[in-house]
Amino acid sequence: MVGVTVAPWPSAGTDSTCCHCEAHVSDRFCRVCGDNSDRAHRCSECDSYRRLTRGSAVGKDVSIPDPEIAEGHHGGEATV
């Protein structure tokens, strides 16, 4: 016999988007990485994993350079 449990939280729907770049993010990403209102302020489309895991998805300022403006990160121009 297989037991099935129902998630104790309601689904926020399938239209969750990143507050920064408006890319689609899953409800689970919003619940796990987002703020207390299940909103993702940054996502993997607009930020690095290192920054997301340190709080940028919640909306915190982190000390790691932002890949959108730092040279040599995620498409920024690297100086040689």
HELIX and SHEET records of a PDB file:
HELIX    1   1 ASP A   27  CYS A   33  1                                   7    
HELIX    2   2 TYR A   49  ARG A   51  1                                   3    
HELIX    3   3 LEU A   52  SER A   56  3                                   5    
END                                                                             
